[in-house]
Amino acid sequence: MTDHLTRERLLRYVDGELSRSAMAETTEHVQSCWSCRVELGHLEEDIGLILDAHNQVFMPSLPDPQQPWPRIEPKLHASEESSRRPFFWRRVVPVAALVLRPPYAFATAALVMLLIISLILVR
């Protein structure tokens, strides 16, 4: 490189945003060019000043962050407890399976018919 590096290229160099070959080329140029080395030093100083201003002026003026997920532990515990209880269908299916077995099927059908007849007659 015979020309001097641009400020953008130096900034990308400092941030590590260049490709490997561009990074090596820039490093070689900065080591051999006093102007670019001084410009790189000024750029690093500017970045340091910006960070200092950010930490001393901007950060103290920010309000404290709100606590995310307040009291989430009880909700998690309740969720674990509810997952341990069987679902509605897990409780109903064994009863239905028992009622619909062949020995009880006739009794179940008779009870359903009596219920239907009683509903019709009550009206």
URGIZI-V518272 format. One line per field, one symbol per residue. psi: psi as a letter, one per 40 degrees, with the letter a starting at -180 (. if undefined). burial: + if it has 9 or more other ideal C-beta (glycine too) atoms within 8 Angstrom, else -. Layout:
psi = ???
burial = ???
This chain:
psi = hdiiiiddddddddefeiiddddddddddddehdddddddddddddddddddddddddddehiiiihighfdddddddddddediiiddddddddddddeiddedddddddddddddddddd.
burial = ----+---++++++---+----+-+++-++--+--++-++--++--+-----++------------------------------------+-------+----++--+---------------
